């Protein structure tokens, strides 16, 4: 596009002619899935507004695609900043075709070990922030009669295990919201895709992306192994984020995009096992479940 450069928070914003390909707004784009999705979208010829709490981490991506990539600062728990970023994107790019709610972090802790503040902060990041972004972009997508919302959940959004109850709770909430959202916006030509990755080499399990709650001795047997094994898996996971990004673009391009897309053999196996277990349990208790009606 023919573009001039304007400065916003120290980073360039592409202005001028509207983008010719799709326009993506991606949160948490400095690393992991967000970075991989941004790179895949750019490789497909699309324009990307990549956001991060530290947008300077995206300087190389913007430098490689100065006409189609923009980096903006965004903490998704800041509702005022969300409104600004969406407004700027629509103003300078003309529209938003794909929203990717990807920003997130991990948390290990038994339910009793997790403080109210820790739980609320994680819910702000994984649920209230994405919900605010959805509300901000939908008027523009409805006006255009098209669009897509990609919600980066987890296989932990389908089932859970000791030590990740808080994390899964936020993803369960996101998936519930998104399932209803999908039915609400389909008549407006808008797709919703819930992505449920398993173990991928994204940095999720190491460094500052994984928070550990203060441990209690009572949960050493159940949560202790998770505290050791999850960080120990960093860099050893089977999943390739670039292949995950390619799979997401393929699903999005399909005529019938799935509502949920597990990614990785571990995720597919675990989701199938969970569905089988749920069906078995329901059938075992079906008679009791149906016994609660009034006797007329």
N, C-alpha and C positions, 0 to 999 in steps of 0.2 A: 504494500500500500504506500501511497505517497504520504509521508508523515513528517510532522515536526515533533520535536521533543519538548515536553514540559516536565517540570520537576515536581515530584510529590514525595515528601518524606525522604529526600535524598535519592530517589530512584526515578527513572524516566517513565513517562506515561505516553503511549503512542496516541497521537491525535491525527486528524485529517480524514481521509476516506475511511469508511467503515470496513471492518474486516470482511474478506471474501469467503473464507472458510468458516467453520464453527468457532465460537468464542467460548472458551472454558474459563471458569473461575474455580480455582483449586486452593483449598486450605491445607496447611501443613505441608507445603510443597518443597521445603528445603532438603528433605531426605526421604528415604523409604518409598512407600507406595506413592505418595504425593509427587515426589521427584520423578519417579518412573512414569507415572501417568502424564505428567507435564511433558516429558521428553517424547513419549509416544504420540501425544496430540500434536506436538510441533512437527514430528517426523511425518505425520499425516497431512501436514500443510495447514493446520489450524492455528488460531491465535490463542494465547494462554495468558491469563492474568494469574500469576502464581503468588500466593500469599504465604507469609511466615512471620513468626514473631521477630526473627532476625533476617530480614530480606537480603542483607548483604551476602548471605550464604547462597543466593541465587544469581550472583553477579555473572558467573561464567555461563549460565544458561541464557541470560539476557544478552550477553555479549555475542553468543553464538547465533542468536536469532533476534537481532535488534529491531527488526520490522514487525515481529509477531509475538514477542515475549515481553512481559512487563512484570516487575516484582514490586509488590506493595506490602507494607507492614500490616499485620492483622493478628490480634489476639482474639480468638473467637468467643471469648467470654466478655468482650467489650462490645455491648450492643450498639453504642453510639458509633464506634469505629466500623462495625458491620454495615450500618446504614451508609456511611461515607464511602466505603469500598464498593458497595453495589452501585451507588449513584455514580461514582467516578467511572466504573467499568461501563455502565450503560451510556454515559455521556461521551466517553472517548472511543469506545469500541462499537457503540450503536445498539448492542443487545447482549444478552447472556444466553447461550444455547445449552451449556452443560455446567451444572454446579456439582462439584465434588467435595463432599464433607469428609475430609480425611484427617484433620488435626486430632491428635490424641496422644495418650500415654498409657503405660501399663501400671498395674498396682497389685501387689501381693499382700495379703493379710486376711486372717480369719475375720468373720463378721464382728466378733467381739473385740478384735484388735483394731478395727477400723473406726477412727474417730468420726464424729459428725462433720467436722470441718473437712476431713479428707474425702468423705463420701460426697458432700455437697460440691466440693471443688471439682471432683471427677465428673459428677453429673452435669455441672456447668459446661465442662469441656466437651463431653461426649453426647449430651442431649440438648440442653438449653441453647448452647451456641449453634449447633446444626439446625435446631428448630427455628431460631431467629433468622438464620441465613435463608432457609426455605421460605419463610414468610416474606423476606425482603426481595427475593428474586421472582416469586410466583407472579406478581402483577405484570412484570415484563414478559415472562414466558406466556402467560395467558393472552396478553395483548398480541403476541406474535402467533399464537395458536400452535406452538411447538416448544420443545425443550426436553431436558432430561435432568433428573436429580440422581446422583450416585451417592449412596450412603455407605461409607466404609465401616462395616460392622466387624464381625469376627465369627469364627466357629463357636466362640464363647457367647455369641448372641443367640445360639440355639440350645446350648446345654452348658453346664458349669460343673466345677469340682472344687474341693477344699482349697482355700487360699485365694480364689479369684472371684468371690461372690460379689464384691463391690464393682469390679470391672464388668462382669457379666450383667449385673443389674443395669448398668448404664446402656449396655448394648441391647439387652432385652427391651428396654424402654424405647430406644431408637428404632428397633425393628417393629415394635407395635405401632408407633407413630407412622412409620413409613408404609406399613401395610395398608393402613387406612388412607394415607395420603395418595397412594397409588390409585385406589379406586376413585378418589375425589377428583384427581387431575386428569385421569385418562380421557374424559370427554373433551378436555381442552387440548388434546394432542401432546400431552406431557407424559414422559415415561419416568418410572422410578425403579432403580436397580439397587438392591441391597447386596453388597459384596461381603462374603464371609470367609476370609482367608484363614488358613491354618498357619503352620510355622514357615516363615519366610525370612530371608536375610535382610532385614530392614533396619537393624539397630534397635528394634523394639525391646529386645531382651537385655540390652546392656546400656551402660552409660546413664545419662539423665532421663532417658525415656521410660525407665522402670522405677517406680516408687515402692518402697517397702515400709509397711506400717510397723510400729514398735511391737516386737514379738512378746507373747505370753508363753511361759513354759507349758501350759496346759495344751497348747496346740502344736507342740514340737513334732509329735508323731504324724499328724495329718497335714500340717502346713509346712513343716520344716523341709521336707524333700522338695517342695515347690520353690522355696526360697533358695535352695542350692541348685536345683536342676535347671530352672528357667534361665537364670543369668548364665549358667554354664553352657547353655545351648547356643549362645550368641556367636554367630559366624559359622555355625555348623548345620543350620536348618537346610532342609532340602529345597525349599521354595525359592524361585528366582523372581524378584520383583519385576523385572522387565517382561518376563513371560506372563506374569499376572496382569500387568498393564495391557499387554496385547490381548489377553483373554477378555478383559473388561471392554476394550474397544470393539472386539468381535461381538460380544453379547449386546452391546449398545446398538451396533449396526444391524442386528438381526431384526427381521420383520416382527417376530414375537419375542421381544426381550424378556428374559425370565424376571420374576419378582426377586428371587433370591439366587445368588450364584456362589456356592462354596468353591474355594480355590485351594488346590493341593489335595493329594491323595489322602493325607491325614484328615483333612476337613471333610472330604466326601465320605470316607469310611466312618468317621465319628457321627456325622449327621445321619447317615443311613442306620447306624446302630441305635442312635437315639430315637429315631422314628419307629424302628422295630420294637424297641423296649416300651415306648409309650403306647403303641397299639396293643402289645401283649398285656400290659397293665390294665388298660381300659377294658379289654375283653374279659379279663379276670374279675373285674369289679362292675361290669356292665349291669348285672341284675340289681345290685344295690343302687347304682346310679339312677336306674329307672324306677326305683321303688318309692319315690318321694312325692308322688302326686296325691291330691285329695281323693278319698274313696267316695265317689258320687253314687 
